[in-house]
Amino acid sequence: MVFSGYRVTSKYGWRVHPIDKVKKFHGGIDLVKSHKSLISAFIGGTVLFAGYNGGYGNIVVVKDKNGHAHAYAHLDSVLVKKGQVIKKGVNIGRQGAT
């Protein structure tokens, strides 16, 4: 799977958890860009959450029209607000390590 400008750091499926160091199922795909690069939404929808949330740091969660949630975590900064309706490709934050 290719995402222009992104590098895949963790695939969907079983992996050794980076913090717990035990085998766990990872239900997502982790992507990274250069620090502070703009992060755009892969799909449009409604912003369910935008802000700081514990182990995810600064995070944006977008709910698509099919009810699926898409999380963009560890952002340096967040550029959208809860409740905002966004289109695919809209800048939602900047790459970070929170």
Secondary structure as GFF3:
##gff-version 3
##sequence-region A 1 98
A	DSSP	beta_strand	7	10	.	.	.	ID=ss1
A	DSSP	beta_strand	13	16	.	.	.	ID=ss2
A	DSSP	beta_strand	23	26	.	.	.	ID=ss3
A	DSSP	beta_strand	30	32	.	.	.	ID=ss4
A	DSSP	beta_strand	38	40	.	.	.	ID=ss5
A	DSSP	beta_strand	45	52	.	.	.	ID=ss6
A	DSSP	three_ten_helix	54	56	.	.	.	ID=ss7
A	DSSP	beta_strand	58	63	.	.	.	ID=ss8
A	DSSP	beta_strand	69	78	.	.	.	ID=ss9
A	DSSP	beta_strand	85	86	.	.	.	ID=ss10
A	DSSP	beta_strand	91	95	.	.	.	ID=ss11
###
